[in-house]
Every structure is written in structure tokens, then in C-alpha cells.
Amino acid sequence: ASDVYKRQAGAYIGNRMDKQAQRIEEEIPGAEVERVGEGINVTFDEQSGVYFATDKYAIEGQSREALQSLANIFKEYPKTNILVEGHTDSTGPEAYNQTLSMNRAKAVTNFLTMQGIDPGRIETKWYGETQPKYDNSTVQGRSKNRRVELAIVANEELKEEAQRQAGN
């Protein structure tokens, strides 16, 4: 019976994540939203919502609006945790890019916490140029590698709630 409970609990969490992913797609046009397992991956690059100027990590203009919308969605779904990851292209020294990706990821985390998201829900990581998704030898590839990714996962409270639901 434990497999059945696990599947039911997984379906309960999956359903919540589907709804949250749909809200993100509606509220933040251009964000790349992908459902992965029991979580959600959201990628922001220069084409989609959260944009950083070259060598900069300030959150301005359209980026502020996108992150404000995201913070509001996180408030609607308080039983999720958020992993914020910063990435850069390969232009410039590796150590510099590491610091730049850290500053960008921390800027996103700080913005979300200033909007009232509990810092305990957020983990912040940065990878510099070490995890390119696109070809750094092209302008478009570099543009897409300058990105912040968010992974949204169920927290313990939601997992326990799902197990209770499966047990009924």
C-alpha cells in the first residue's frame, strides 16, 4: 500500500505545482516555466522578465515587475521553498563571473525577501560560467546563459499535508 500512498501524495503535490506553474506563466510572460518531477523550474534570461545589464546586478524596470509578480505568487503558495541560482556567460575572467552570478542571485533573493517572502524558504546558489545551457561562442547563446533560475519545491509542510491526504 505504501506505493499507492506515495503516488497519491505525489499527485497531490503535482497538482499544487501545476497550478503554481500556470500562475507563473500567466503573470510573467516570457519566463521559461518547466514542470520537473514534483517541482517547477523557472528560467529568466534577457528575453524573459528578469534582465541584468552587462556587468550589473541591479533589479530595475521590467525585472522589478516580474519579480513582484513572482513574490505575489509565492505568497499564494506558502508551502513551497525556492532555490535561486545565478549564472553568467563565459565573457571575462572566471572569478569575476563567479562574483557576478553571486551578486545577481543574491539580488533576486533580497528582492523577494523585501517583498515579504520568508528568507527561510529561499536557498541561494551561484555558478558563474560553469553551467552554460547554450553556446557561449554566439551572441544569442551568451545572452541566454546570463540567467537566473528558480527551482520551486514542496516544503515539509506540503509533503506532510500530501501524505495525510493520501492516507484518507
matplotlib code that plots the C-alpha trace (Angstrom):
import matplotlib.pyplot as plt

x = [0.0, 2.9, 3.5, -0.1, 0.2, 3.4, 1.7, -1.3, 0.9, 3.0, -0.2, -1.4, 1.9, 2.0, -1.5, -0.4, 2.7, 0.7, -1.5, 1.5, 3.3, 0.2, 0.0, 3.7, 3.1, 0.1, 1.7, 5.2, 5.1, 8.3, 9.5, 10.5, 8.4, 9.0, 7.5, 10.2, 9.3, 7.4, 8.8, 8.9, 11.9, 11.6, 14.4, 14.8, 17.2, 17.5, 14.4, 12.2, 11.4, 14.4, 17.2, 20.6, 22.6, 26.2, 28.3, 25.3, 23.1, 20.6, 17.0, 15.2, 12.2, 10.6, 12.7, 11.1, 7.6, 8.3, 9.8, 7.0, 4.5, 6.6, 6.7, 2.9, 2.5, 4.9, 2.6, -0.3, 1.6, 3.4, 4.1, 6.9, 10.6, 12.7, 16.2, 17.6, 20.6, 22.7, 24.6, 26.7, 28.2, 31.9, 33.0, 35.5, 37.5, 36.0, 36.5, 34.7, 31.8, 31.5, 31.1, 28.7, 26.5, 26.5, 25.5, 22.7, 21.3, 21.5, 19.8, 16.9, 16.8, 17.0, 14.2, 11.9, 12.6, 11.9, 8.5, 7.8, 8.9, 10.3, 14.1, 13.9, 12.1, 14.9, 18.3, 20.7, 23.5, 25.7, 27.7, 29.3, 30.1, 30.4, 26.9, 26.2, 22.9, 23.7, 26.7, 28.9, 30.5, 27.3, 25.8, 22.4, 23.9, 25.8, 22.6, 20.7, 23.5, 23.2, 20.3, 18.8, 17.0, 14.5, 13.6, 10.3, 9.8, 7.4, 8.4, 8.0, 4.5, 3.2, 4.8, 3.1, -0.2, 0.1, 0.8, -2.3, -4.4, -3.1, -3.9, -7.6]
y = [0.0, 2.4, 2.7, 3.8, 6.4, 7.7, 8.0, 9.7, 12.1, 12.8, 13.5, 15.9, 17.9, 17.7, 19.2, 22.1, 22.6, 22.5, 25.4, 27.4, 26.9, 28.0, 31.2, 32.0, 31.5, 33.8, 36.5, 36.6, 36.4, 35.1, 33.3, 29.8, 27.6, 23.9, 21.2, 18.8, 15.9, 17.4, 20.8, 23.8, 25.3, 29.0, 30.5, 34.2, 35.4, 38.6, 37.7, 36.8, 39.1, 39.4, 41.1, 42.2, 44.7, 43.6, 43.7, 44.8, 43.1, 45.8, 44.8, 47.5, 48.3, 45.2, 42.9, 44.5, 44.0, 40.3, 39.6, 41.5, 39.2, 36.2, 37.2, 37.6, 34.0, 32.7, 34.3, 32.4, 29.2, 29.4, 25.7, 25.8, 26.5, 28.4, 27.8, 30.8, 30.1, 32.7, 32.0, 34.1, 33.7, 33.0, 36.5, 37.9, 36.2, 33.1, 34.6, 37.8, 35.8, 33.8, 37.0, 38.5, 35.4, 35.5, 39.2, 38.5, 35.6, 37.5, 40.5, 38.3, 36.7, 40.1, 41.5, 38.5, 38.8, 42.6, 41.7, 39.7, 36.2, 34.4, 34.1, 30.6, 29.5, 30.6, 29.0, 31.0, 29.5, 30.7, 29.0, 31.7, 30.4, 26.7, 25.6, 27.1, 25.9, 27.5, 28.1, 30.8, 31.4, 33.2, 36.5, 34.8, 31.9, 34.2, 36.3, 33.2, 32.0, 35.3, 34.0, 33.4, 30.1, 29.3, 25.8, 25.7, 22.6, 21.4, 22.2, 19.7, 21.1, 20.4, 16.9, 16.1, 17.5, 15.3, 12.2, 13.0, 13.4, 10.1, 8.4, 9.4]
z = [0.0, 0.6, -3.2, -3.6, -0.8, -2.4, -5.8, -4.2, -2.2, -5.4, -7.3, -4.6, -4.7, -8.5, -8.7, -6.5, -8.6, -11.8, -10.5, -9.4, -12.7, -14.6, -12.4, -13.1, -16.9, -16.8, -14.7, -16.2, -20.0, -21.4, -18.3, -19.2, -16.9, -16.8, -14.5, -13.3, -11.1, -8.1, -8.7, -11.0, -12.8, -13.9, -16.0, -16.6, -19.2, -21.2, -23.2, -20.3, -17.4, -15.2, -17.1, -15.9, -17.9, -18.7, -15.6, -13.5, -10.9, -10.0, -10.5, -12.4, -14.6, -16.1, -13.9, -10.8, -12.1, -13.0, -9.5, -7.8, -9.6, -8.6, -5.0, -5.0, -6.4, -3.7, -1.1, -2.6, -2.3, 1.0, 1.3, -1.3, -1.0, -3.6, -4.8, -6.6, -8.9, -10.7, -14.0, -16.4, -19.8, -20.3, -21.2, -18.8, -16.0, -14.3, -10.8, -11.9, -13.3, -10.1, -8.1, -10.7, -10.6, -6.8, -6.8, -9.3, -7.3, -4.0, -5.6, -6.6, -3.1, -1.4, -3.6, -2.8, 1.0, 0.8, -0.7, 2.4, 1.4, 4.4, 4.0, 5.4, 2.3, 0.0, -0.7, -2.9, -5.1, -7.9, -10.6, -12.6, -16.1, -15.1, -16.2, -19.6, -21.3, -24.6, -26.9, -25.4, -28.8, -30.1, -29.0, -28.5, -26.6, -24.2, -23.8, -22.7, -20.4, -18.4, -16.4, -13.0, -12.5, -9.8, -8.6, -6.6, -4.5, -1.9, 1.7, 4.6, 5.5, 2.0, 1.9, 5.3, 4.0, 0.9, 3.0, 5.2, 2.1, 0.7, 4.0, 3.8]

ax = plt.figure().add_subplot(projection="3d")
ax.plot(x, y, z, "-o")
ax.set_aspect("equal")
plt.show()
